């Protein structure tokens, strides 16, 4: 089972839909862990410490900071960037599929864009 951290501006409809379909998915929001207003490097560092894959819509900056962590040799459990143009239902399905079919540590050091192609 994967562990997720949803970025501060991540669509809450997606989170609610994931948890409605499978309440056992381990997903927390930045707001739930007292990181509201934290910058991207802080969010990524917290996610790494907690071994959580970050879910974000922020392709402009979050992905760059993730690559910087990797270049510096720092832990980065994974980052999934989901375009805001992806329908909510499809985003829910993608996250559920990832959670069900992924092995622990499989996404370590990777930045992926959903939907996976």
PyMOL commands that set and color helices and strands:
alter all, ss='L'
color gray80, all
select helices_A, chain A and resi 12-21+30-33+40-50+62-71+88-101
alter helices_A, ss='H'
color red, helices_A
select strands_A, chain A and resi 3-6+26-29+53-56+79-82+111-114
alter strands_A, ss='S'
color yellow, strands_A
deselect
rebuild
show_as cartoon
